[in-house]
């Protein structure tokens, strides 16, 4: 094969890869819309194919099942979150700033899909069937949260007893946001992120003393 033929073959492969990627993105977008409108259980591959103007065999060339489509959507969300984290966070940042940026990355990308509420209702289902790629991405993000909290504890900035428990609490709070977030609502994802960061990071820095919430014991009535 000549050099010119090799270059031509490489260019053709690149164009095919780009076309396939565009088609996959179209499939994910249409599937997300149908999941939101009809529900995940009632949406079929035939419906997705019809919406795209594809035959079912053509759709099977790109995806094999609804579960695979849903997994691709979540993998993209979590990969976008981790890519944002990789860009925005440096080792010399303080623990509170690292956490703030981790929260911002999650909220920004988890709320990117208008159909987020319908999609995130099924995240637990995907994790329950142990999709390994999704589990790995989710765990990478959660570990970065735990590492930032551990850093804050060591530096004396956070006053919590268990970094892992604190990380699970924070991730659990973030997980609920796409379930109620409405695009175009009164708060933008950035504003939501800032408020969550203020509440959650502030709680790690100055945890509430539960003894202050206990009602003082009332004195016993004296016998007459």
Secondary structure, DSSP 8 states (H G I E B T S, - for coil): --HHHHHHHHHHHHHHHHHHHHHHHHHHHHHHHHHHHH-TTT--HHHHHHHHT--HHHHHHH-S-HHHHHHHHHHHHHHHHHHHHHHH--TTS-HHHHHHHHHHHHHHHHTSSTTHHHHHTTHHHHHHTT-HHHHHHHHHHHHHHHHHHHHHHHTTS---S-HHHHHHHHHHHHHTHHHH--TTSSS-HHHHHHHHHHHHHHHHHS---GGGGS----------
